[in-house]
Structure formats: structure tokens, C-alpha cells
Amino acid sequence: MYDVSLVIPAIRTHLWERMYGSIEKSCKENSFELILIGPFDLPSELEGRDNIKLIKDYGCPTRAAQIGSLHCEGRLLYHCVDDAIFRPNAIDTAIEFYNDNCSYKDAVNMRYREGCNYAGNELALSYWEAHTHGDLRSLRGIEPGWKISLHHLLDLQYLHLARPLFLVSLNFLLCVYSKRPPLFLRVCFTAF
């Protein structure tokens, strides 16, 4: 069993080698597997690595993430995208934060920057609040304190337990505080 499974809907094969190298630098203290789901073959540079799975599928990214989640062997699942470059030690830091601060019903929001080589501006913490976004603010039942997560680290067992909640979309979580387990997650925020 791996410490973390990275589930990545994937179409940009020319970026995968660099992405994998950045994962190795970001996840040195924990074991990981990389699960790529998409229509293309694995580049020759990545062939023969025991911790990479390629699942051929021609569906949309949400479907790919769902399929990938069924093939995870990690204790934690980290959903991401294939044009990511991971900061050194960021995945290890997130796993340590999860282990020290979270229950199996929590998710760690893996914040990111847009732009080449981390050059983009860091998104304000308010970006991760549902009411920051007009389209979410207009939905009935969305409370002001609720958080959102696009890329998240969560417990794989809990994902399987709460699978009906995640069938809508694994690549966008609207996470709430709730006293009614096991339906909802609490989002933990980190500063990597």
C-alpha cells in the first residue's frame, strides 16, 4: 500500500515526465503512486516505473477521476491535473498536516498557483470560500462559511464510504461542516 495515490486525468503527455520529476521532489518522505487516466500511451521515459498506472479511457476529466479512484492503492487520494508542477516537499507537508490535524472525514485543500513555474499570484484565502463566487452564492442552501476545493487530499476509505456524494464530481468539492456523518467533509487549509 502506498501513502498517497495521485489521480490525474491526463492528456498532455509532453508534460508528464516533468510532472513526475516534481512529484518525486515533493513526496520524498512518503510512498506514492501516480494514476494517469486518458486516451494516450505512457511516454517511453516513464515506462517501467512500478508506481505508475496508465488507464486508457476516452471520457471527460470527471469520469477519468472517478475511474482512477477505483484503482488506487494508497491510504490517501490526491486529485490533481496533468499540467501541474509540484513544489518541493509540498505533498509530504500536506500528508504530515493531514496525519497531525485531520480525521478520516477531512480533506486538505491543495492550493495552487496559476502560471509558468509557480510564477502566478497566490490566490487569496477567501477564494476558497463558496460565497466568494457569485454563481455559488446564488445557490440555495450554500452557507457563508462553506469551503470549496478543486484539488484535494483525502482518505481513500472515506471516499469509498461516501462514494454517492463524489459521483457528481470528484474535481470539485463543496465541503461543509456537518454533524451528520458520513455525508460531508471538513476542508483543512494549509499554506504550502
PyMOL commands that place a pseudoatom at each C-alpha (Angstrom):
pseudoatom trace, name=CA, resn=MET, resi=1, chain=A, elem=C, hetatm=0, pos=[0.000, 0.000, 0.000]
pseudoatom trace, name=CA, resn=TYR, resi=2, chain=A, elem=C, hetatm=0, pos=[1.195, 3.497, -0.846]
pseudoatom trace, name=CA, resn=ASP, resi=3, chain=A, elem=C, hetatm=0, pos=[0.880, 6.521, 1.406]
pseudoatom trace, name=CA, resn=VAL, resi=4, chain=A, elem=C, hetatm=0, pos=[-0.806, 8.513, -1.370]
pseudoatom trace, name=CA, resn=SER, resi=5, chain=A, elem=C, hetatm=0, pos=[-2.310, 7.881, -4.786]
pseudoatom trace, name=CA, resn=LEU, resi=6, chain=A, elem=C, hetatm=0, pos=[-2.213, 10.811, -7.192]
pseudoatom trace, name=CA, resn=VAL, resi=7, chain=A, elem=C, hetatm=0, pos=[-5.211, 10.505, -9.515]
pseudoatom trace, name=CA, resn=ILE, resi=8, chain=A, elem=C, hetatm=0, pos=[-4.749, 12.597, -12.634]
pseudoatom trace, name=CA, resn=PRO, resi=9, chain=A, elem=C, hetatm=0, pos=[-6.975, 12.838, -15.711]
pseudoatom trace, name=CA, resn=ALA, resi=10, chain=A, elem=C, hetatm=0, pos=[-4.310, 13.132, -18.375]
pseudoatom trace, name=CA, resn=ILE, resi=11, chain=A, elem=C, hetatm=0, pos=[-3.987, 14.291, -21.972]
pseudoatom trace, name=CA, resn=ARG, resi=12, chain=A, elem=C, hetatm=0, pos=[-0.736, 16.335, -22.031]
pseudoatom trace, name=CA, resn=THR, resi=13, chain=A, elem=C, hetatm=0, pos=[1.841, 13.573, -22.493]
pseudoatom trace, name=CA, resn=HIS, resi=14, chain=A, elem=C, hetatm=0, pos=[4.632, 16.062, -23.205]
pseudoatom trace, name=CA, resn=LEU, resi=15, chain=A, elem=C, hetatm=0, pos=[4.322, 17.350, -19.616]
pseudoatom trace, name=CA, resn=TRP, resi=16, chain=A, elem=C, hetatm=0, pos=[4.214, 14.048, -17.752]
pseudoatom trace, name=CA, resn=GLU, resi=17, chain=A, elem=C, hetatm=0, pos=[7.961, 13.465, -17.327]
pseudoatom trace, name=CA, resn=ARG, resi=18, chain=A, elem=C, hetatm=0, pos=[8.477, 16.904, -15.758]
pseudoatom trace, name=CA, resn=MET, resi=19, chain=A, elem=C, hetatm=0, pos=[5.379, 16.447, -13.607]
pseudoatom trace, name=CA, resn=TYR, resi=20, chain=A, elem=C, hetatm=0, pos=[6.613, 13.056, -12.362]
pseudoatom trace, name=CA, resn=GLY, resi=21, chain=A, elem=C, hetatm=0, pos=[10.016, 14.531, -11.509]
pseudoatom trace, name=CA, resn=SER, resi=22, chain=A, elem=C, hetatm=0, pos=[8.351, 17.276, -9.484]
pseudoatom trace, name=CA, resn=ILE, resi=23, chain=A, elem=C, hetatm=0, pos=[6.249, 14.684, -7.626]
pseudoatom trace, name=CA, resn=GLU, resi=24, chain=A, elem=C, hetatm=0, pos=[9.440, 12.846, -6.666]
pseudoatom trace, name=CA, resn=LYS, resi=25, chain=A, elem=C, hetatm=0, pos=[10.805, 16.091, -5.171]
pseudoatom trace, name=CA, resn=SER, resi=26, chain=A, elem=C, hetatm=0, pos=[7.505, 16.890, -3.469]
pseudoatom trace, name=CA, resn=CYS, resi=27, chain=A, elem=C, hetatm=0, pos=[6.920, 13.438, -1.973]
pseudoatom trace, name=CA, resn=LYS, resi=28, chain=A, elem=C, hetatm=0, pos=[10.281, 12.171, -0.699]
pseudoatom trace, name=CA, resn=GLU, resi=29, chain=A, elem=C, hetatm=0, pos=[9.208, 11.025, 2.768]
pseudoatom trace, name=CA, resn=ASN, resi=30, chain=A, elem=C, hetatm=0, pos=[6.076, 9.151, 1.690]
pseudoatom trace, name=CA, resn=SER, resi=31, chain=A, elem=C, hetatm=0, pos=[5.446, 6.481, -0.904]
pseudoatom trace, name=CA, resn=PHE, resi=32, chain=A, elem=C, hetatm=0, pos=[3.259, 7.421, -3.856]
pseudoatom trace, name=CA, resn=GLU, resi=33, chain=A, elem=C, hetatm=0, pos=[1.645, 6.006, -6.940]
pseudoatom trace, name=CA, resn=LEU, resi=34, chain=A, elem=C, hetatm=0, pos=[0.694, 8.034, -9.985]
pseudoatom trace, name=CA, resn=ILE, resi=35, chain=A, elem=C, hetatm=0, pos=[-2.504, 7.019, -11.765]
pseudoatom trace, name=CA, resn=LEU, resi=36, chain=A, elem=C, hetatm=0, pos=[-2.922, 8.650, -15.177]
pseudoatom trace, name=CA, resn=ILE, resi=37, chain=A, elem=C, hetatm=0, pos=[-6.266, 8.272, -16.913]
pseudoatom trace, name=CA, resn=GLY, resi=38, chain=A, elem=C, hetatm=0, pos=[-6.593, 9.252, -20.547]
pseudoatom trace, name=CA, resn=PRO, resi=39, chain=A, elem=C, hetatm=0, pos=[-6.507, 8.179, -24.189]
pseudoatom trace, name=CA, resn=PHE, resi=40, chain=A, elem=C, hetatm=0, pos=[-2.737, 8.275, -24.830]
pseudoatom trace, name=CA, resn=ASP, resi=41, chain=A, elem=C, hetatm=0, pos=[0.158, 5.901, -24.213]
pseudoatom trace, name=CA, resn=LEU, resi=42, chain=A, elem=C, hetatm=0, pos=[2.723, 6.435, -21.496]
pseudoatom trace, name=CA, resn=PRO, resi=43, chain=A, elem=C, hetatm=0, pos=[5.855, 8.242, -22.772]
pseudoatom trace, name=CA, resn=SER, resi=44, chain=A, elem=C, hetatm=0, pos=[8.858, 5.933, -23.034]
pseudoatom trace, name=CA, resn=GLU, resi=45, chain=A, elem=C, hetatm=0, pos=[10.688, 7.946, -20.322]
pseudoatom trace, name=CA, resn=LEU, resi=46, chain=A, elem=C, hetatm=0, pos=[8.100, 6.821, -17.767]
pseudoatom trace, name=CA, resn=GLU, resi=47, chain=A, elem=C, hetatm=0, pos=[7.706, 3.195, -18.841]
pseudoatom trace, name=CA, resn=GLY, resi=48, chain=A, elem=C, hetatm=0, pos=[8.801, 0.516, -16.395]
pseudoatom trace, name=CA, resn=ARG, resi=49, chain=A, elem=C, hetatm=0, pos=[8.151, 2.504, -13.220]
pseudoatom trace, name=CA, resn=ASP, resi=50, chain=A, elem=C, hetatm=0, pos=[6.355, 0.335, -10.687]
pseudoatom trace, name=CA, resn=ASN, resi=51, chain=A, elem=C, hetatm=0, pos=[4.444, 3.245, -9.168]
pseudoatom trace, name=CA, resn=ILE, resi=52, chain=A, elem=C, hetatm=0, pos=[2.762, 4.460, -12.371]
pseudoatom trace, name=CA, resn=LYS, resi=53, chain=A, elem=C, hetatm=0, pos=[-0.550, 3.123, -13.664]
pseudoatom trace, name=CA, resn=LEU, resi=54, chain=A, elem=C, hetatm=0, pos=[-1.980, 4.184, -17.000]
pseudoatom trace, name=CA, resn=ILE, resi=55, chain=A, elem=C, hetatm=0, pos=[-5.679, 3.595, -17.513]
pseudoatom trace, name=CA, resn=LYS, resi=56, chain=A, elem=C, hetatm=0, pos=[-6.916, 4.067, -21.057]
pseudoatom trace, name=CA, resn=ASP, resi=57, chain=A, elem=C, hetatm=0, pos=[-10.173, 5.983, -21.203]
pseudoatom trace, name=CA, resn=TYR, resi=58, chain=A, elem=C, hetatm=0, pos=[-11.717, 8.429, -23.656]
pseudoatom trace, name=CA, resn=GLY, resi=59, chain=A, elem=C, hetatm=0, pos=[-14.169, 10.136, -21.302]
pseudoatom trace, name=CA, resn=CYS, resi=60, chain=A, elem=C, hetatm=0, pos=[-14.235, 13.559, -19.661]
pseudoatom trace, name=CA, resn=PRO, resi=61, chain=A, elem=C, hetatm=0, pos=[-11.893, 14.531, -16.782]
pseudoatom trace, name=CA, resn=THR, resi=62, chain=A, elem=C, hetatm=0, pos=[-14.553, 13.942, -14.117]
pseudoatom trace, name=CA, resn=ARG, resi=63, chain=A, elem=C, hetatm=0, pos=[-15.180, 10.432, -15.402]
pseudoatom trace, name=CA, resn=ALA, resi=64, chain=A, elem=C, hetatm=0, pos=[-11.430, 9.820, -15.585]
pseudoatom trace, name=CA, resn=ALA, resi=65, chain=A, elem=C, hetatm=0, pos=[-11.002, 10.876, -11.943]
pseudoatom trace, name=CA, resn=GLN, resi=66, chain=A, elem=C, hetatm=0, pos=[-13.808, 8.534, -10.882]
pseudoatom trace, name=CA, resn=ILE, resi=67, chain=A, elem=C, hetatm=0, pos=[-12.266, 5.633, -12.785]
pseudoatom trace, name=CA, resn=GLY, resi=68, chain=A, elem=C, hetatm=0, pos=[-8.833, 6.398, -11.363]
pseudoatom trace, name=CA, resn=SER, resi=69, chain=A, elem=C, hetatm=0, pos=[-10.170, 6.454, -7.809]
pseudoatom trace, name=CA, resn=LEU, resi=70, chain=A, elem=C, hetatm=0, pos=[-11.255, 2.828, -8.234]
pseudoatom trace, name=CA, resn=HIS, resi=71, chain=A, elem=C, hetatm=0, pos=[-7.651, 1.772, -8.946]
pseudoatom trace, name=CA, resn=CYS, resi=72, chain=A, elem=C, hetatm=0, pos=[-5.935, 3.491, -6.003]
pseudoatom trace, name=CA, resn=GLU, resi=73, chain=A, elem=C, hetatm=0, pos=[-3.740, 1.519, -3.633]
pseudoatom trace, name=CA, resn=GLY, resi=74, chain=A, elem=C, hetatm=0, pos=[-2.855, 4.476, -1.414]
pseudoatom trace, name=CA, resn=ARG, resi=75, chain=A, elem=C, hetatm=0, pos=[-4.170, 5.345, 2.033]
pseudoatom trace, name=CA, resn=LEU, resi=76, chain=A, elem=C, hetatm=0, pos=[-4.797, 8.895, 0.802]
pseudoatom trace, name=CA, resn=LEU, resi=77, chain=A, elem=C, hetatm=0, pos=[-6.004, 10.122, -2.571]
pseudoatom trace, name=CA, resn=TYR, resi=78, chain=A, elem=C, hetatm=0, pos=[-4.741, 13.345, -4.121]
pseudoatom trace, name=CA, resn=HIS, resi=79, chain=A, elem=C, hetatm=0, pos=[-6.727, 14.525, -7.136]
pseudoatom trace, name=CA, resn=CYS, resi=80, chain=A, elem=C, hetatm=0, pos=[-4.824, 16.843, -9.470]
pseudoatom trace, name=CA, resn=VAL, resi=81, chain=A, elem=C, hetatm=0, pos=[-4.250, 17.785, -13.128]
pseudoatom trace, name=CA, resn=ASP, resi=82, chain=A, elem=C, hetatm=0, pos=[-1.536, 16.787, -15.579]
pseudoatom trace, name=CA, resn=ASP, resi=83, chain=A, elem=C, hetatm=0, pos=[-0.069, 20.243, -16.172]
pseudoatom trace, name=CA, resn=ALA, resi=84, chain=A, elem=C, hetatm=0, pos=[0.929, 20.613, -12.524]
pseudoatom trace, name=CA, resn=ILE, resi=85, chain=A, elem=C, hetatm=0, pos=[4.419, 21.161, -11.216]
pseudoatom trace, name=CA, resn=PHE, resi=86, chain=A, elem=C, hetatm=0, pos=[4.578, 20.290, -7.547]
pseudoatom trace, name=CA, resn=ARG, resi=87, chain=A, elem=C, hetatm=0, pos=[6.578, 22.396, -5.116]
pseudoatom trace, name=CA, resn=PRO, resi=88, chain=A, elem=C, hetatm=0, pos=[9.412, 20.613, -3.326]
pseudoatom trace, name=CA, resn=ASN, resi=89, chain=A, elem=C, hetatm=0, pos=[8.171, 18.878, -0.161]
pseudoatom trace, name=CA, resn=ALA, resi=90, chain=A, elem=C, hetatm=0, pos=[4.579, 20.140, -0.625]
pseudoatom trace, name=CA, resn=ILE, resi=91, chain=A, elem=C, hetatm=0, pos=[2.976, 16.691, -0.796]
pseudoatom trace, name=CA, resn=ASP, resi=92, chain=A, elem=C, hetatm=0, pos=[4.995, 15.498, 2.216]
pseudoatom trace, name=CA, resn=THR, resi=93, chain=A, elem=C, hetatm=0, pos=[3.942, 18.631, 4.125]
pseudoatom trace, name=CA, resn=ALA, resi=94, chain=A, elem=C, hetatm=0, pos=[0.281, 18.061, 3.229]
pseudoatom trace, name=CA, resn=ILE, resi=95, chain=A, elem=C, hetatm=0, pos=[0.423, 14.425, 4.337]
pseudoatom trace, name=CA, resn=GLU, resi=96, chain=A, elem=C, hetatm=0, pos=[2.094, 15.421, 7.607]
pseudoatom trace, name=CA, resn=PHE, resi=97, chain=A, elem=C, hetatm=0, pos=[-0.566, 18.105, 8.130]
pseudoatom trace, name=CA, resn=TYR, resi=98, chain=A, elem=C, hetatm=0, pos=[-3.315, 15.572, 7.370]
pseudoatom trace, name=CA, resn=ASN, resi=99, chain=A, elem=C, hetatm=0, pos=[-1.868, 12.994, 9.756]
pseudoatom trace, name=CA, resn=ASP, resi=100, chain=A, elem=C, hetatm=0, pos=[-1.439, 15.538, 12.570]
pseudoatom trace, name=CA, resn=ASN, resi=101, chain=A, elem=C, hetatm=0, pos=[-4.667, 17.548, 12.206]
pseudoatom trace, name=CA, resn=CYS, resi=102, chain=A, elem=C, hetatm=0, pos=[-7.330, 15.698, 10.278]
pseudoatom trace, name=CA, resn=SER, resi=103, chain=A, elem=C, hetatm=0, pos=[-9.766, 12.876, 10.778]
pseudoatom trace, name=CA, resn=TYR, resi=104, chain=A, elem=C, hetatm=0, pos=[-10.663, 10.405, 8.059]
pseudoatom trace, name=CA, resn=LYS, resi=105, chain=A, elem=C, hetatm=0, pos=[-13.625, 12.638, 7.145]
pseudoatom trace, name=CA, resn=ASP, resi=106, chain=A, elem=C, hetatm=0, pos=[-11.434, 15.662, 6.397]
pseudoatom trace, name=CA, resn=ALA, resi=107, chain=A, elem=C, hetatm=0, pos=[-9.897, 16.857, 3.169]
pseudoatom trace, name=CA, resn=VAL, resi=108, chain=A, elem=C, hetatm=0, pos=[-6.843, 19.034, 2.778]
pseudoatom trace, name=CA, resn=ASN, resi=109, chain=A, elem=C, hetatm=0, pos=[-7.292, 21.666, 0.102]
pseudoatom trace, name=CA, resn=MET, resi=110, chain=A, elem=C, hetatm=0, pos=[-4.175, 21.572, -2.048]
pseudoatom trace, name=CA, resn=ARG, resi=111, chain=A, elem=C, hetatm=0, pos=[-3.881, 25.218, -3.001]
pseudoatom trace, name=CA, resn=TYR, resi=112, chain=A, elem=C, hetatm=0, pos=[-2.112, 26.144, -6.197]
pseudoatom trace, name=CA, resn=ARG, resi=113, chain=A, elem=C, hetatm=0, pos=[-0.912, 29.000, -8.355]
pseudoatom trace, name=CA, resn=GLU, resi=114, chain=A, elem=C, hetatm=0, pos=[-1.688, 29.550, -11.996]
pseudoatom trace, name=CA, resn=GLY, resi=115, chain=A, elem=C, hetatm=0, pos=[1.249, 30.446, -14.224]
pseudoatom trace, name=CA, resn=CYS, resi=116, chain=A, elem=C, hetatm=0, pos=[4.509, 29.020, -15.501]
pseudoatom trace, name=CA, resn=ASN, resi=117, chain=A, elem=C, hetatm=0, pos=[6.868, 27.648, -12.830]
pseudoatom trace, name=CA, resn=TYR, resi=118, chain=A, elem=C, hetatm=0, pos=[4.797, 28.897, -9.861]
pseudoatom trace, name=CA, resn=ALA, resi=119, chain=A, elem=C, hetatm=0, pos=[5.024, 32.449, -11.265]
pseudoatom trace, name=CA, resn=GLY, resi=120, chain=A, elem=C, hetatm=0, pos=[1.344, 33.216, -10.800]
pseudoatom trace, name=CA, resn=ASN, resi=121, chain=A, elem=C, hetatm=0, pos=[-0.051, 35.079, -7.848]
pseudoatom trace, name=CA, resn=GLU, resi=122, chain=A, elem=C, hetatm=0, pos=[-1.171, 33.111, -4.830]
pseudoatom trace, name=CA, resn=LEU, resi=123, chain=A, elem=C, hetatm=0, pos=[-4.952, 33.058, -4.609]
pseudoatom trace, name=CA, resn=ALA, resi=124, chain=A, elem=C, hetatm=0, pos=[-6.352, 34.785, -1.529]
pseudoatom trace, name=CA, resn=LEU, resi=125, chain=A, elem=C, hetatm=0, pos=[-7.736, 32.508, 1.183]
pseudoatom trace, name=CA, resn=SER, resi=126, chain=A, elem=C, hetatm=0, pos=[-11.174, 33.984, 0.502]
pseudoatom trace, name=CA, resn=TYR, resi=127, chain=A, elem=C, hetatm=0, pos=[-11.038, 32.391, -2.978]
pseudoatom trace, name=CA, resn=TRP, resi=128, chain=A, elem=C, hetatm=0, pos=[-11.630, 29.037, -1.259]
pseudoatom trace, name=CA, resn=GLU, resi=129, chain=A, elem=C, hetatm=0, pos=[-14.856, 30.216, 0.371]
pseudoatom trace, name=CA, resn=ALA, resi=130, chain=A, elem=C, hetatm=0, pos=[-18.008, 29.357, -1.570]
pseudoatom trace, name=CA, resn=HIS, resi=131, chain=A, elem=C, hetatm=0, pos=[-19.570, 32.801, -1.102]
pseudoatom trace, name=CA, resn=THR, resi=132, chain=A, elem=C, hetatm=0, pos=[-16.640, 34.464, -2.871]
pseudoatom trace, name=CA, resn=HIS, resi=133, chain=A, elem=C, hetatm=0, pos=[-18.046, 33.157, -6.154]
pseudoatom trace, name=CA, resn=GLY, resi=134, chain=A, elem=C, hetatm=0, pos=[-21.293, 34.693, -7.407]
pseudoatom trace, name=CA, resn=ASP, resi=135, chain=A, elem=C, hetatm=0, pos=[-22.507, 31.513, -9.059]
pseudoatom trace, name=CA, resn=LEU, resi=136, chain=A, elem=C, hetatm=0, pos=[-22.214, 29.605, -5.764]
pseudoatom trace, name=CA, resn=ARG, resi=137, chain=A, elem=C, hetatm=0, pos=[-23.579, 32.483, -3.711]
pseudoatom trace, name=CA, resn=SER, resi=138, chain=A, elem=C, hetatm=0, pos=[-26.785, 32.347, -5.725]
pseudoatom trace, name=CA, resn=LEU, resi=139, chain=A, elem=C, hetatm=0, pos=[-27.434, 28.668, -4.982]
pseudoatom trace, name=CA, resn=ARG, resi=140, chain=A, elem=C, hetatm=0, pos=[-29.950, 27.937, -2.266]
pseudoatom trace, name=CA, resn=GLY, resi=141, chain=A, elem=C, hetatm=0, pos=[-28.598, 26.182, 0.782]
pseudoatom trace, name=CA, resn=ILE, resi=142, chain=A, elem=C, hetatm=0, pos=[-24.970, 27.295, 0.406]
pseudoatom trace, name=CA, resn=GLU, resi=143, chain=A, elem=C, hetatm=0, pos=[-23.955, 28.747, 3.758]
pseudoatom trace, name=CA, resn=PRO, resi=144, chain=A, elem=C, hetatm=0, pos=[-21.439, 31.624, 4.049]
pseudoatom trace, name=CA, resn=GLY, resi=145, chain=A, elem=C, hetatm=0, pos=[-18.762, 29.584, 5.868]
pseudoatom trace, name=CA, resn=TRP, resi=146, chain=A, elem=C, hetatm=0, pos=[-18.624, 26.720, 3.411]
pseudoatom trace, name=CA, resn=LYS, resi=147, chain=A, elem=C, hetatm=0, pos=[-15.357, 25.992, 1.594]
pseudoatom trace, name=CA, resn=ILE, resi=148, chain=A, elem=C, hetatm=0, pos=[-14.527, 24.702, -1.863]
pseudoatom trace, name=CA, resn=SER, resi=149, chain=A, elem=C, hetatm=0, pos=[-11.694, 22.505, -3.025]
pseudoatom trace, name=CA, resn=LEU, resi=150, chain=A, elem=C, hetatm=0, pos=[-10.584, 21.817, -6.577]
pseudoatom trace, name=CA, resn=HIS, resi=151, chain=A, elem=C, hetatm=0, pos=[-7.541, 19.672, -5.763]
pseudoatom trace, name=CA, resn=HIS, resi=152, chain=A, elem=C, hetatm=0, pos=[-7.662, 17.808, -2.518]
pseudoatom trace, name=CA, resn=LEU, resi=153, chain=A, elem=C, hetatm=0, pos=[-6.030, 15.179, -0.369]
pseudoatom trace, name=CA, resn=LEU, resi=154, chain=A, elem=C, hetatm=0, pos=[-8.495, 12.848, 1.314]
pseudoatom trace, name=CA, resn=ASP, resi=155, chain=A, elem=C, hetatm=0, pos=[-8.800, 9.431, 2.881]
pseudoatom trace, name=CA, resn=LEU, resi=156, chain=A, elem=C, hetatm=0, pos=[-9.460, 6.741, 0.297]
pseudoatom trace, name=CA, resn=GLN, resi=157, chain=A, elem=C, hetatm=0, pos=[-11.564, 4.640, 2.695]
pseudoatom trace, name=CA, resn=TYR, resi=158, chain=A, elem=C, hetatm=0, pos=[-13.839, 7.593, 3.338]
pseudoatom trace, name=CA, resn=LEU, resi=159, chain=A, elem=C, hetatm=0, pos=[-14.117, 8.240, -0.381]
pseudoatom trace, name=CA, resn=HIS, resi=160, chain=A, elem=C, hetatm=0, pos=[-15.369, 4.693, -0.875]
pseudoatom trace, name=CA, resn=LEU, resi=161, chain=A, elem=C, hetatm=0, pos=[-17.751, 5.030, 2.081]
pseudoatom trace, name=CA, resn=ALA, resi=162, chain=A, elem=C, hetatm=0, pos=[-19.178, 8.301, 0.746]
pseudoatom trace, name=CA, resn=ARG, resi=163, chain=A, elem=C, hetatm=0, pos=[-18.976, 7.391, -2.955]
pseudoatom trace, name=CA, resn=PRO, resi=164, chain=A, elem=C, hetatm=0, pos=[-22.527, 8.595, -3.816]
pseudoatom trace, name=CA, resn=LEU, resi=165, chain=A, elem=C, hetatm=0, pos=[-21.511, 12.127, -2.760]
pseudoatom trace, name=CA, resn=PHE, resi=166, chain=A, elem=C, hetatm=0, pos=[-18.482, 12.056, -5.047]
pseudoatom trace, name=CA, resn=LEU, resi=167, chain=A, elem=C, hetatm=0, pos=[-20.168, 10.605, -8.120]
pseudoatom trace, name=CA, resn=VAL, resi=168, chain=A, elem=C, hetatm=0, pos=[-21.342, 14.089, -9.069]
pseudoatom trace, name=CA, resn=SER, resi=169, chain=A, elem=C, hetatm=0, pos=[-17.810, 15.393, -9.478]
pseudoatom trace, name=CA, resn=LEU, resi=170, chain=A, elem=C, hetatm=0, pos=[-14.514, 14.412, -7.917]
pseudoatom trace, name=CA, resn=ASN, resi=171, chain=A, elem=C, hetatm=0, pos=[-12.801, 17.506, -9.263]
pseudoatom trace, name=CA, resn=PHE, resi=172, chain=A, elem=C, hetatm=0, pos=[-14.896, 19.994, -7.308]
pseudoatom trace, name=CA, resn=LEU, resi=173, chain=A, elem=C, hetatm=0, pos=[-15.891, 19.522, -3.704]
pseudoatom trace, name=CA, resn=LEU, resi=174, chain=A, elem=C, hetatm=0, pos=[-18.270, 21.776, -1.882]
pseudoatom trace, name=CA, resn=CYS, resi=175, chain=A, elem=C, hetatm=0, pos=[-17.331, 20.887, 1.643]
pseudoatom trace, name=CA, resn=VAL, resi=176, chain=A, elem=C, hetatm=0, pos=[-19.368, 21.669, 4.711]
pseudoatom trace, name=CA, resn=TYR, resi=177, chain=A, elem=C, hetatm=0, pos=[-19.302, 21.167, 8.441]
pseudoatom trace, name=CA, resn=SER, resi=178, chain=A, elem=C, hetatm=0, pos=[-21.966, 18.711, 9.442]
pseudoatom trace, name=CA, resn=LYS, resi=179, chain=A, elem=C, hetatm=0, pos=[-22.994, 16.660, 12.466]
pseudoatom trace, name=CA, resn=ARG, resi=180, chain=A, elem=C, hetatm=0, pos=[-24.494, 14.003, 10.201]
pseudoatom trace, name=CA, resn=PRO, resi=181, chain=A, elem=C, hetatm=0, pos=[-21.669, 11.620, 9.296]
pseudoatom trace, name=CA, resn=PRO, resi=182, chain=A, elem=C, hetatm=0, pos=[-20.621, 10.268, 6.886]
pseudoatom trace, name=CA, resn=LEU, resi=183, chain=A, elem=C, hetatm=0, pos=[-22.022, 12.621, 4.263]
pseudoatom trace, name=CA, resn=PHE, resi=184, chain=A, elem=C, hetatm=0, pos=[-19.785, 15.659, 4.408]
pseudoatom trace, name=CA, resn=LEU, resi=185, chain=A, elem=C, hetatm=0, pos=[-16.151, 16.596, 4.646]
pseudoatom trace, name=CA, resn=ARG, resi=186, chain=A, elem=C, hetatm=0, pos=[-14.439, 19.387, 6.527]
pseudoatom trace, name=CA, resn=VAL, resi=187, chain=A, elem=C, hetatm=0, pos=[-11.788, 21.194, 4.494]
pseudoatom trace, name=CA, resn=CYS, resi=188, chain=A, elem=C, hetatm=0, pos=[-8.496, 21.841, 6.253]
pseudoatom trace, name=CA, resn=PHE, resi=189, chain=A, elem=C, hetatm=0, pos=[-6.380, 24.694, 4.926]
pseudoatom trace, name=CA, resn=THR, resi=190, chain=A, elem=C, hetatm=0, pos=[-2.626, 24.664, 4.642]
pseudoatom trace, name=CA, resn=ALA, resi=191, chain=A, elem=C, hetatm=0, pos=[-0.045, 27.143, 3.464]
pseudoatom trace, name=CA, resn=PHE, resi=192, chain=A, elem=C, hetatm=0, pos=[2.463, 25.381, 1.245]
for i in range(1, 192): cmd.bond("trace and resi %d" % i, "trace and resi %d" % (i + 1))
show_as sticks, trace
zoom trace
